[in-house]
């Protein structure tokens, strides 16, 4: 009877091997996820994960939609078309919202019916990140690039910021073409290593100035929007605000974040961005530039923008390293090739 009773007894519950993992290892796993939605789903699994998810060091927040405030902004330099002016105005007045649906209907495993990480159910990225107490590396991603360009134009930018602009590099081209095998490059007849006369007369230089101003406006707008997030997370060591199109990236490292916290942001006439200081701009141009992947960049232009008080041999070396590593291949090779071309200097007032 005793043996029969044992055979009919309920089987012993399976042992959960996950419970044997130390918290430090679980945090390493959660850091690999980094996406804030995935972390939210994990926090719904158990009380333990609910307590550990807010302690991760690496977090990525993807912005689902951008909402602009109504109103127009006059173009102070009268350099842009109405189409471009509307786009720039839109992003000057943008506000960021993130849809975090995975957080909305979560309930605490204890059965109390209360939502876990309640602040994460809000739409603002600031509120989404509020319960993450130890963020060290934060990446945020907008749904699209800030600067509107005509179809076929290549425009990429990367900006380094502290409390103000430290450096901005942009790479542009009027078109990217597939180069047929054996085809000779087509260089304008008036190009002899110097800027061709046609570059001034056909609006080429004016277009590059518009690109530079547009990228600076986009960067200073992103910079302004990060102020509350930086203030609320003193543990931050690196911060990147990019976009899904890969058009532009604003980045801040440990020293830049420290300098940001210690200094007051420079005021701008526009309340939705920080002031762009008076800058020196260097421009390198090639009418035709072959890329390593068998394509060619027409009207290739490299613009490097630095505040006019940004000097010293150390800062120059840092700037050169920033420019050389600003983009991935094949654009990195394009930058290095343009850096060897003749350099032209322009100046820009603060705005």
C-alpha positions as CSV (number, residue, x, y, z in Angstrom):
1,X,0.0,0.0,0.0
2,X,2.8,2.3,0.8
3,X,4.5,1.9,-2.6
4,X,1.2,2.4,-4.4
5,X,0.5,5.6,-2.5
6,X,3.9,6.9,-3.5
7,X,3.3,6.1,-7.2
8,X,0.0,8.1,-7.2
9,X,1.5,11.1,-5.4
10,X,2.0,14.4,-7.3
11,X,5.4,14.7,-8.9
12,X,7.9,17.0,-7.2
13,X,7.9,20.5,-8.7
14,X,10.6,21.2,-11.2
15,X,13.5,23.2,-9.9
16,X,13.9,26.6,-11.6
17,X,17.6,26.8,-12.6
18,X,17.2,30.5,-13.3
19,X,16.8,31.2,-9.6
20,X,20.3,29.9,-9.1
21,X,21.8,32.7,-11.3
22,X,23.3,35.5,-9.3
23,X,21.8,39.0,-9.7
24,X,25.0,40.3,-11.3
25,X,24.7,37.7,-14.1
26,X,21.0,38.5,-14.7
27,X,21.9,42.1,-15.0
28,X,24.5,41.3,-17.6
29,X,21.8,39.5,-19.6
30,X,19.3,42.4,-19.2
31,X,22.0,44.8,-20.3
32,X,22.3,42.9,-23.6
33,X,18.6,43.6,-24.2
34,X,19.0,47.3,-23.6
35,X,15.7,48.2,-25.5
36,X,13.4,49.8,-23.0
37,X,10.4,47.8,-24.3
38,X,12.1,44.5,-23.9
39,X,13.1,45.5,-20.4
40,X,9.5,46.4,-19.6
41,X,8.3,42.9,-20.8
42,X,11.0,41.3,-18.6
43,X,10.0,43.2,-15.6
44,X,6.5,41.7,-15.9
45,X,7.8,38.1,-15.6
46,X,8.6,38.1,-11.9
47,X,9.2,40.2,-8.8
48,X,12.9,39.5,-9.1
49,X,13.2,40.8,-12.7
50,X,10.9,43.7,-11.8
51,X,13.4,44.8,-9.2
52,X,16.5,44.2,-11.4
53,X,15.3,45.7,-14.7
54,X,15.6,49.3,-13.4
55,X,19.2,48.7,-12.4
56,X,20.6,48.1,-16.0
57,X,23.5,50.2,-17.2
58,X,22.7,50.2,-20.9
59,X,19.3,51.5,-22.2
60,X,18.0,52.3,-25.7
61,X,14.8,54.3,-26.2
62,X,13.2,54.4,-29.6
63,X,11.0,57.4,-30.2
64,X,7.9,56.3,-32.2
65,X,6.5,59.7,-33.2
66,X,7.5,63.3,-33.2
67,X,4.8,66.0,-32.4
68,X,5.5,69.5,-33.4
69,X,4.1,72.7,-32.0
70,X,2.1,74.7,-34.5
71,X,3.6,77.9,-35.7
72,X,6.2,79.1,-38.2
73,X,9.7,80.3,-37.8
74,X,11.2,83.0,-40.1
75,X,14.4,82.1,-41.8
76,X,16.8,84.7,-40.6
77,X,19.3,84.1,-43.4
78,X,16.7,83.7,-46.1
79,X,18.7,80.8,-47.5
80,X,16.1,78.1,-47.6
81,X,13.2,77.4,-49.8
82,X,9.7,77.4,-48.3
83,X,9.8,73.6,-48.2
84,X,13.1,73.5,-46.3
85,X,12.0,76.4,-44.0
86,X,8.9,74.5,-42.9
87,X,11.0,71.4,-42.2
88,X,13.5,73.3,-40.1
89,X,10.7,75.1,-38.3
90,X,9.0,71.8,-37.6
91,X,12.1,70.4,-35.9
92,X,13.0,73.5,-34.1
93,X,9.7,73.2,-32.3
94,X,9.6,69.4,-31.9
95,X,8.6,67.6,-28.8
96,X,9.4,63.9,-28.3
97,X,7.0,61.2,-27.4
98,X,7.6,57.5,-27.1
99,X,4.8,55.0,-27.3
100,X,5.5,52.4,-24.6
101,X,2.6,50.0,-25.0
102,X,4.3,47.0,-23.3
103,X,4.2,49.0,-20.1
104,X,0.5,50.0,-20.1
105,X,-1.2,46.8,-19.0
106,X,1.5,45.2,-16.8
107,X,0.3,44.1,-13.4
108,X,2.5,43.3,-10.5
109,X,3.1,39.5,-10.0
110,X,2.1,39.9,-6.3
111,X,-1.5,40.3,-7.5
112,X,-2.0,43.8,-6.1
113,X,-3.2,44.9,-9.6
114,X,-0.8,47.9,-9.5
115,X,1.3,48.5,-12.6
116,X,5.0,47.8,-12.3
117,X,7.3,50.7,-13.2
118,X,4.3,53.0,-13.3
119,X,6.2,56.0,-14.7
120,X,7.1,53.9,-17.7
121,X,3.5,53.9,-18.8
122,X,3.8,57.7,-19.6
123,X,4.6,58.8,-23.1
124,X,7.5,61.2,-22.4
125,X,11.0,59.7,-22.7
126,X,11.9,61.5,-19.5
127,X,9.2,59.6,-17.6
128,X,10.1,56.4,-19.4
129,X,13.6,56.6,-18.0
130,X,12.6,57.9,-14.5
131,X,12.7,54.6,-12.8
132,X,16.1,53.5,-14.3
133,X,18.4,54.6,-11.5
134,X,21.8,53.5,-12.8
135,X,21.9,54.3,-16.5
136,X,25.5,54.7,-17.8
137,X,25.1,54.4,-21.5
138,X,21.9,55.8,-23.1
139,X,21.0,55.7,-26.8
140,X,17.8,57.4,-28.0
141,X,16.6,57.1,-31.6
142,X,14.2,59.4,-33.5
143,X,11.9,57.9,-36.1
144,X,13.5,59.9,-38.9
145,X,16.2,62.5,-39.8
146,X,15.7,66.1,-39.0
147,X,16.9,67.8,-42.2
148,X,14.7,67.5,-45.3
149,X,16.7,67.0,-48.5
150,X,15.8,66.4,-52.1
151,X,15.6,62.8,-53.3
152,X,19.0,61.3,-54.1
153,X,21.0,63.8,-52.0
154,X,23.3,62.3,-49.4
155,X,23.6,64.2,-46.1
156,X,25.1,62.8,-42.9
157,X,26.2,64.6,-39.8
158,X,27.6,64.0,-36.4
159,X,28.0,66.5,-33.6
160,X,29.8,66.5,-30.3
161,X,28.4,68.5,-27.5
162,X,29.1,69.6,-23.9
163,X,27.2,72.5,-22.6
164,X,27.6,73.9,-26.1
165,X,28.7,72.8,-29.5
166,X,32.2,71.4,-29.6
167,X,32.4,70.0,-33.1
168,X,30.1,69.1,-36.0
169,X,31.1,67.3,-39.1
170,X,28.8,66.7,-42.1
171,X,29.3,64.8,-45.3
172,X,27.2,65.6,-48.3
173,X,26.8,64.8,-52.0
174,X,24.4,65.7,-54.7
175,X,24.0,62.1,-55.7
176,X,25.4,58.6,-55.2
177,X,25.8,56.7,-58.4
178,X,26.8,53.2,-59.2
179,X,30.0,53.3,-61.2
180,X,30.0,50.9,-64.1
181,X,33.0,48.6,-64.4
182,X,35.8,50.2,-66.5
183,X,34.1,53.6,-66.6
184,X,36.4,56.6,-66.3
185,X,35.5,59.2,-63.7
186,X,33.8,62.3,-65.1
187,X,35.5,65.4,-63.6
188,X,34.3,68.8,-64.7
189,X,36.6,70.5,-67.2
190,X,37.0,73.6,-65.0
191,X,38.2,71.6,-62.0
192,X,42.0,71.9,-61.4
193,X,42.1,71.1,-57.7
194,X,40.6,74.5,-56.8
195,X,37.0,75.2,-56.3
196,X,35.5,75.4,-59.8
197,X,33.9,78.7,-60.8
198,X,30.6,76.9,-61.4
199,X,30.5,76.0,-57.7
200,X,29.9,79.6,-56.9
201,X,27.6,80.5,-59.8
202,X,25.3,77.6,-59.8
203,X,24.3,77.7,-56.1
204,X,26.7,74.9,-55.1
205,X,28.2,76.9,-52.2
206,X,24.9,78.3,-51.1
207,X,23.5,74.7,-50.9
208,X,26.4,73.6,-48.7
209,X,25.8,76.6,-46.4
210,X,22.1,75.6,-46.1
211,X,23.2,72.0,-45.2
212,X,25.5,73.3,-42.5
213,X,22.9,75.6,-41.0
214,X,20.2,72.9,-41.1
215,X,22.5,70.4,-39.4
216,X,23.5,72.8,-36.7
217,X,19.8,73.7,-36.0
218,X,19.0,70.0,-35.8
219,X,21.9,69.3,-33.4
220,X,21.2,72.3,-31.2
221,X,17.5,71.2,-31.0
222,X,18.4,67.7,-29.9
223,X,20.9,69.1,-27.4
224,X,18.1,71.3,-25.8
225,X,15.8,68.3,-25.5
226,X,18.3,66.3,-23.6
227,X,18.8,68.7,-20.7
228,X,16.2,67.2,-18.3
229,X,17.3,63.6,-19.0
230,X,20.9,64.5,-18.3
231,X,20.0,66.3,-15.1
232,X,17.9,63.4,-13.9
233,X,20.6,60.8,-14.5
234,X,23.9,61.7,-12.9
235,X,25.3,58.2,-13.6
236,X,25.3,58.8,-17.3
237,X,28.7,58.3,-19.0
238,X,27.7,58.4,-22.6
239,X,24.6,59.6,-24.5
240,X,23.7,59.3,-28.1
241,X,20.7,60.8,-29.9
242,X,20.4,59.4,-33.4
243,X,17.7,58.7,-35.9
244,X,16.4,55.6,-37.7
245,X,17.4,57.1,-41.1
246,X,21.0,57.3,-39.9
247,X,21.2,60.9,-41.0
248,X,22.4,62.6,-37.9
249,X,23.9,61.7,-34.5
250,X,24.5,63.9,-31.4
251,X,27.0,62.3,-29.0
252,X,28.2,63.2,-25.5
253,X,30.9,61.4,-23.5
254,X,31.8,61.5,-19.8
255,X,33.7,64.8,-19.9
256,X,31.1,66.4,-22.1
257,X,28.3,65.3,-19.7
258,X,30.2,66.6,-16.7
259,X,30.8,70.0,-18.4
260,X,27.1,70.1,-19.4
261,X,26.0,69.8,-15.8
262,X,28.5,72.3,-14.5
263,X,27.7,75.1,-17.0
264,X,24.6,77.0,-17.9
265,X,23.2,76.3,-21.3
266,X,23.8,79.2,-23.7
267,X,20.4,80.9,-24.5
268,X,19.1,81.1,-28.0
269,X,16.6,83.5,-29.6
270,X,14.6,80.3,-30.3
271,X,13.4,78.8,-27.0
272,X,13.5,75.3,-28.4
273,X,17.2,74.9,-28.9
274,X,20.5,75.9,-27.5
275,X,22.6,78.7,-29.0
276,X,25.1,77.8,-31.8
277,X,28.3,79.8,-31.0
278,X,30.3,81.7,-33.5
279,X,32.1,79.1,-35.6
280,X,34.8,78.5,-38.1
281,X,33.9,76.2,-40.9
282,X,36.3,74.3,-43.1
283,X,35.1,72.9,-46.4
284,X,36.7,70.3,-48.6
285,X,35.2,69.6,-52.0
286,X,35.5,67.1,-54.8
287,X,33.2,67.1,-57.8
288,X,33.5,63.3,-58.1
289,X,34.7,60.9,-55.5
290,X,34.9,57.1,-55.9
291,X,33.8,55.0,-52.9
292,X,35.2,51.5,-52.0
293,X,31.9,49.7,-52.8
294,X,32.0,50.4,-56.5
295,X,29.9,53.6,-56.4
296,X,30.7,57.3,-56.7
297,X,29.7,60.4,-54.8
298,X,29.0,63.4,-57.0
299,X,29.6,66.8,-55.5
300,X,31.3,65.3,-52.4
301,X,31.6,67.8,-49.6
302,X,33.1,67.6,-46.1
303,X,32.3,70.4,-43.7
304,X,33.8,70.6,-40.2
305,X,32.4,73.2,-37.9
306,X,34.1,74.2,-34.6
307,X,33.6,77.2,-32.2
308,X,36.2,79.8,-33.0
309,X,37.6,79.5,-29.5
310,X,38.2,75.8,-30.0
311,X,42.0,75.6,-30.3
312,X,45.2,74.0,-29.0
313,X,47.2,71.1,-30.4
314,X,45.4,68.6,-28.2
315,X,41.9,69.7,-29.3
316,X,43.0,69.7,-33.0
317,X,44.1,66.1,-32.7
318,X,40.9,65.2,-31.0
319,X,38.9,67.0,-33.7
320,X,40.8,65.2,-36.4
321,X,40.1,61.9,-34.8
322,X,36.4,62.8,-34.4
323,X,36.1,63.7,-38.1
324,X,38.0,60.6,-39.3
325,X,35.8,58.3,-37.2
326,X,32.5,60.1,-37.6
327,X,30.9,57.7,-40.1
328,X,31.0,54.0,-41.0
329,X,32.4,52.6,-44.3
330,X,32.2,53.4,-47.1
331,X,31.6,57.0,-46.0
332,X,34.6,56.9,-43.7
333,X,36.9,56.4,-46.7
334,X,35.1,59.3,-48.4
335,X,35.9,61.6,-45.4
336,X,39.5,60.5,-45.4
337,X,39.9,61.2,-49.1
338,X,38.2,64.6,-48.7
339,X,40.5,65.6,-45.8
340,X,43.4,65.4,-48.3
341,X,41.8,67.9,-50.6
342,X,42.2,71.7,-50.6
343,X,40.6,73.3,-47.6
344,X,38.5,76.4,-47.7
345,X,37.7,78.4,-44.5
346,X,34.3,80.1,-43.8
347,X,33.1,81.9,-40.7
348,X,29.7,81.9,-39.1
349,X,28.2,84.2,-36.5
350,X,26.3,82.7,-33.5
351,X,22.6,82.2,-33.9
